[in-house]
Amino acid sequence: MKRNLLTLVIGAVLIVIFALLLFVFQVRQSEVAVVTTFGKPTAQPYDQPGAYFKWPWPVQKVYKFDQRIQNFNDKFSENLTADNNNLLTSVYVGWKISDAKSFFPKFAGGSVPAAQRMLESMLRSAKSAVIGKHTLSEFVNADPKDLQFDAIEKEIEMSVQAQLQTNSCGIALEFLGFKKIGLPESVTQAVFARMTSERAVLISRAQFEGEAEAQKIKSTANRQASETINNAVADATRIRGEGEAAAAKVLPVFQQNPELANFLLRIDALQQSLNQRSTLIFDERTPPFDLFTGIPASSPSH
């Protein structure tokens, strides 16, 4: 009897589990589910986590999609710039399913690989159109201020967004940017040549400005030196004129009594020497110290 009861309990549990599998489905935190009735979506997508009722197959079927952001890089491809230069670029993209009800019928059974292939196609056309409107110098330039990466990335993103909205894909573009930029060998040589030329222009400009500044400094120094010399010559001329004028005043006196004039000059020279408050060692025969000749030496007092 006990054995039959256990069998009945196990059988009842299995029936309940089987019924749950047939009539209930679960949606996780990162998922969104679309329920179809005879192959057609019949309700709004289930984007909140929890357990939901459904009719068993073939009446209804549940399709679940990952709501998290998915990303990929497109192929490293070649495009032509506005100034007819080939440019190699690769772009990274982040996208997610924004409307599962529109996404599901757009791609067979809600195929994520199919959605990514369509995005890659849209990205190629958008990238080709946008790059074709910009010159190579906006991608490769010695001056960072002339680079336009952010603006060009925004243009590509807006172009892809417009295509997604037009096609009602149920996809939202979350981010987009350049991952890699390269140049073919022929273009690389041309770019290096242009950059060398630009650097040469900058060097020439710096040299010219330096030479102009040096010339300016030199001219200023020459002018100041000339002014100093002219002032010195003027002062010398003035002093010489004053001396000659003073000499002209005393010359008649000296001519009347040359010996007295000579004596006074020697006295004046001797006074100038003694004003230095120094100990003098001199030869009595050398003027003006010859005035001391004949002066008796003072004897010590007793």
C-alpha positions as CSV (number, residue, x, y, z in Angstrom):
1,M,0.0,0.0,0.0
2,K,2.8,2.4,0.9
3,R,4.6,1.6,-2.3
4,N,1.6,2.4,-4.4
5,L,1.2,5.8,-2.5
6,L,4.8,6.7,-3.2
7,T,4.3,5.9,-6.9
8,L,1.2,8.0,-7.0
9,V,3.1,11.0,-5.4
10,I,6.0,10.7,-7.7
11,G,3.7,10.5,-10.7
12,A,1.7,13.5,-9.5
13,V,5.0,15.5,-9.1
14,L,6.1,14.6,-12.6
15,I,2.7,15.6,-14.0
16,V,3.0,19.0,-12.3
17,I,6.5,19.5,-13.6
18,F,5.5,18.5,-17.1
19,A,2.5,20.9,-16.9
20,L,4.7,23.7,-15.8
21,L,7.0,23.1,-18.7
22,L,4.1,23.2,-21.1
23,F,2.1,26.2,-19.7
24,V,4.7,28.4,-17.9
25,F,7.9,30.1,-19.1
26,Q,10.4,32.2,-17.2
27,V,12.0,35.5,-18.2
28,R,15.4,36.4,-16.6
29,Q,16.7,39.9,-15.7
30,S,18.7,40.3,-18.9
31,E,16.1,38.8,-21.2
32,V,13.1,39.9,-23.2
33,A,10.6,37.3,-24.5
34,V,8.2,37.4,-27.5
35,V,5.2,35.0,-27.5
36,T,3.8,33.9,-30.9
37,T,0.4,32.3,-31.5
38,F,0.5,30.2,-34.6
39,G,3.7,32.0,-35.7
40,K,2.6,35.6,-35.1
41,P,3.4,37.8,-32.1
42,T,0.2,38.2,-30.1
43,A,1.2,40.3,-27.1
44,Q,3.6,42.9,-26.0
45,P,7.1,41.6,-25.2
46,Y,7.8,40.4,-21.7
47,D,10.8,42.5,-20.5
48,Q,10.3,42.1,-16.7
49,P,11.8,39.1,-14.9
50,G,9.3,36.5,-13.7
51,A,7.1,33.5,-14.6
52,Y,4.4,33.8,-17.2
53,F,1.6,31.6,-18.6
54,K,1.5,30.3,-22.2
55,W,-0.3,27.7,-24.2
56,P,1.8,24.7,-25.2
57,W,3.3,24.3,-28.7
58,P,2.1,24.3,-31.4
59,V,-0.4,26.9,-30.3
60,Q,2.1,29.3,-28.7
61,K,5.9,29.5,-28.8
62,V,8.3,31.6,-26.8
63,Y,11.4,33.4,-28.2
64,K,13.9,34.9,-25.8
65,F,16.4,37.5,-26.6
66,D,19.4,39.0,-24.8
67,Q,18.7,42.6,-23.8
68,R,22.3,43.4,-22.9
69,I,24.5,45.5,-25.2
70,Q,26.2,43.5,-27.9
71,N,29.3,44.8,-29.8
72,F,31.4,44.0,-32.8
73,N,34.1,45.5,-35.0
74,D,33.6,45.9,-38.7
75,K,36.3,44.8,-41.2
76,F,39.4,46.9,-41.8
77,S,38.1,48.4,-45.1
78,E,39.3,51.1,-47.5
79,N,37.4,54.3,-48.4
80,L,38.0,57.3,-50.5
81,T,38.3,60.8,-48.8
82,A,37.1,64.1,-50.2
83,D,40.6,64.8,-51.6
84,N,40.8,61.4,-53.4
85,N,43.1,59.7,-50.9
86,N,42.5,56.1,-49.8
87,L,42.0,55.6,-46.0
88,L,41.8,52.3,-44.1
89,T,39.4,52.3,-41.2
90,S,37.8,49.9,-38.7
91,V,34.8,50.9,-36.5
92,Y,33.6,49.4,-33.2
93,V,29.8,49.4,-32.5
94,G,27.7,48.7,-29.5
95,W,23.9,47.9,-30.0
96,K,21.0,46.3,-28.3
97,I,17.4,45.2,-29.0
98,S,15.2,48.1,-28.1
99,D,11.9,46.7,-29.4
100,A,11.7,42.9,-29.4
101,K,8.2,42.9,-31.2
102,S,9.7,44.8,-34.2
103,F,13.0,42.9,-34.0
104,F,11.4,39.5,-34.1
105,P,9.7,39.6,-37.5
106,K,12.4,41.7,-39.1
107,F,15.0,39.0,-38.8
108,A,13.9,35.3,-39.2
109,G,13.1,34.1,-35.8
110,G,14.9,37.0,-34.2
111,S,18.3,36.0,-35.5
112,V,21.0,38.1,-33.8
113,P,23.7,37.1,-36.5
114,A,21.3,38.3,-39.2
115,A,20.8,41.6,-37.3
116,Q,24.5,42.1,-37.0
117,R,25.0,41.4,-40.7
118,M,22.5,44.1,-41.5
119,L,24.2,46.5,-39.1
120,E,27.5,45.8,-40.8
121,S,26.0,46.6,-44.2
122,M,24.5,49.9,-42.9
123,L,27.8,50.8,-41.3
124,R,29.7,50.3,-44.5
125,S,27.5,52.6,-46.5
126,A,27.4,55.2,-43.7
127,K,31.1,55.1,-43.3
128,S,31.8,55.4,-47.0
129,A,29.5,58.4,-47.3
130,V,30.8,60.3,-44.3
131,I,34.5,59.7,-45.0
132,G,33.9,60.8,-48.6
133,K,32.9,64.3,-47.3
134,H,36.1,64.8,-45.3
135,T,39.7,65.4,-46.3
136,L,42.6,63.2,-45.3
137,S,44.0,66.0,-43.1
138,E,41.0,65.7,-40.8
139,F,42.0,62.1,-40.0
140,V,45.8,62.4,-40.1
141,N,47.4,65.7,-39.1
142,A,50.5,66.9,-37.3
143,D,48.3,69.5,-35.5
144,P,45.8,67.8,-33.1
145,K,43.5,70.8,-33.3
146,D,42.8,70.0,-37.0
147,L,41.7,66.4,-36.3
148,Q,37.9,65.8,-36.5
149,F,37.5,62.3,-35.1
150,D,34.7,63.1,-32.7
151,A,32.6,65.0,-35.3
152,I,33.1,62.3,-38.0
153,E,32.2,59.5,-35.5
154,K,29.0,61.4,-34.6
155,E,28.1,61.8,-38.3
156,I,28.5,58.0,-38.9
157,E,26.5,57.2,-35.8
158,M,23.6,59.6,-36.9
159,S,23.6,58.1,-40.4
160,V,23.3,54.5,-39.0
161,Q,20.6,55.6,-36.5
162,A,18.6,57.1,-39.4
163,Q,18.7,53.9,-41.4
164,L,17.6,51.9,-38.3
165,Q,14.6,54.1,-37.7
166,T,13.7,54.1,-41.4
167,N,13.7,50.2,-41.5
168,S,12.0,49.8,-38.1
169,C,14.5,47.2,-36.9
170,G,13.8,47.4,-33.2
171,I,17.6,48.1,-32.7
172,A,19.2,50.9,-30.8
173,L,22.8,52.0,-31.4
174,E,24.5,52.6,-28.1
175,F,27.9,53.7,-29.1
176,L,30.2,53.9,-32.2
177,G,33.8,55.0,-32.7
178,F,37.0,54.4,-34.7
179,K,39.0,51.5,-33.5
180,K,41.8,51.6,-36.1
181,I,42.9,54.0,-38.9
182,G,45.5,53.2,-41.4
183,L,46.9,54.3,-44.7
184,P,48.0,52.4,-47.9
185,E,51.7,52.6,-48.6
186,S,51.3,55.0,-51.4
187,V,49.2,57.4,-49.3
188,T,51.6,57.0,-46.4
189,Q,54.5,58.3,-48.5
190,A,52.4,61.3,-49.6
191,V,51.3,62.0,-46.0
192,F,54.9,61.8,-44.8
193,A,56.0,64.2,-47.5
194,R,53.3,66.6,-46.7
195,M,54.0,66.5,-43.0
196,T,57.7,67.0,-43.7
197,S,56.8,70.1,-45.8
198,E,54.5,71.4,-43.1
199,R,57.3,70.9,-40.5
200,A,59.8,72.7,-42.8
201,V,57.4,75.6,-43.1
202,L,57.1,75.8,-39.3
203,I,60.9,75.6,-38.9
204,S,61.4,78.4,-41.5
205,R,58.8,80.5,-39.8
206,A,60.5,80.0,-36.4
207,Q,63.9,80.8,-37.9
208,F,62.5,83.9,-39.6
209,E,60.9,85.1,-36.4
210,G,64.1,84.4,-34.5
211,E,66.2,86.3,-37.0
212,A,63.8,89.2,-36.9
213,E,63.9,89.3,-33.1
214,A,67.7,89.1,-33.1
215,Q,67.9,91.9,-35.6
216,K,65.6,94.0,-33.5
217,I,67.7,93.3,-30.4
218,K,70.9,94.1,-32.3
219,S,69.4,97.3,-33.7
220,T,68.3,98.4,-30.2
221,A,71.8,97.6,-28.8
222,N,73.5,99.5,-31.6
223,R,71.3,102.5,-31.0
224,Q,71.9,102.5,-27.3
225,A,75.6,102.1,-27.8
226,S,75.6,105.0,-30.3
227,E,73.7,107.1,-27.9
228,T,76.1,106.3,-25.1
229,I,79.1,107.1,-27.2
230,N,77.6,110.4,-28.5
231,N,76.8,111.4,-24.9
232,A,80.3,110.5,-23.8
233,V,81.8,112.5,-26.7
234,A,79.6,115.4,-25.9
235,D,80.6,115.3,-22.2
236,A,84.3,115.1,-23.2
237,T,83.9,118.0,-25.5
238,R,82.1,120.0,-22.8
239,I,84.7,119.2,-20.2
240,R,87.6,120.0,-22.6
241,G,85.9,123.3,-23.4
242,E,85.5,124.2,-19.8
243,G,89.1,123.3,-19.1
244,E,90.3,125.4,-22.0
245,A,88.1,128.3,-20.9
246,A,89.6,128.0,-17.4
247,A,93.1,127.7,-18.8
248,A,92.4,130.8,-20.9
249,K,91.5,132.8,-17.8
250,V,94.7,131.9,-15.8
251,L,97.0,131.9,-18.8
252,P,97.7,135.7,-18.7
253,V,98.6,135.4,-15.0
254,F,100.9,132.5,-15.6
255,Q,102.6,134.5,-18.5
256,Q,103.3,137.4,-16.1
257,N,105.1,135.2,-13.6
258,P,106.0,131.7,-15.0
259,E,108.0,130.7,-11.9
260,L,105.1,131.6,-9.6
261,A,102.7,129.7,-11.8
262,N,105.0,126.6,-11.9
263,F,105.3,126.8,-8.1
264,L,101.5,127.0,-7.6
265,L,100.9,124.1,-9.9
266,R,103.4,121.9,-8.0
267,I,101.8,123.0,-4.7
268,D,98.4,122.0,-6.1
269,A,99.7,118.6,-7.3
270,L,101.3,118.0,-3.9
271,Q,98.1,118.9,-2.1
272,Q,96.1,116.4,-4.3
273,S,98.6,113.7,-3.4
274,L,98.4,114.4,0.4
275,N,94.6,114.4,0.3
276,Q,94.7,110.6,-0.3
277,R,95.8,110.1,3.4
278,S,98.4,107.6,2.4
279,T,102.0,107.0,3.3
280,L,104.1,108.4,0.4
281,I,107.5,107.0,-0.7
282,F,108.9,109.4,-3.3
283,D,112.1,110.7,-4.9
284,E,112.8,114.3,-3.9
285,R,114.0,115.0,-7.4
286,T,110.6,114.1,-9.0
287,P,108.1,117.0,-9.3
288,P,106.2,118.1,-7.3
289,F,108.1,116.3,-4.5
290,D,111.2,118.4,-5.3
291,L,109.6,121.1,-3.2
292,F,110.8,119.1,-0.2
293,T,114.5,119.5,-1.4
294,G,116.4,121.7,1.0
295,I,113.9,121.5,3.9
296,P,116.0,120.6,7.0
297,A,115.0,117.6,8.8
298,S,113.4,118.3,12.2
299,S,115.6,117.4,15.2
300,P,114.2,115.6,18.2
301,S,113.6,117.9,21.1
302,H,115.4,117.5,24.4
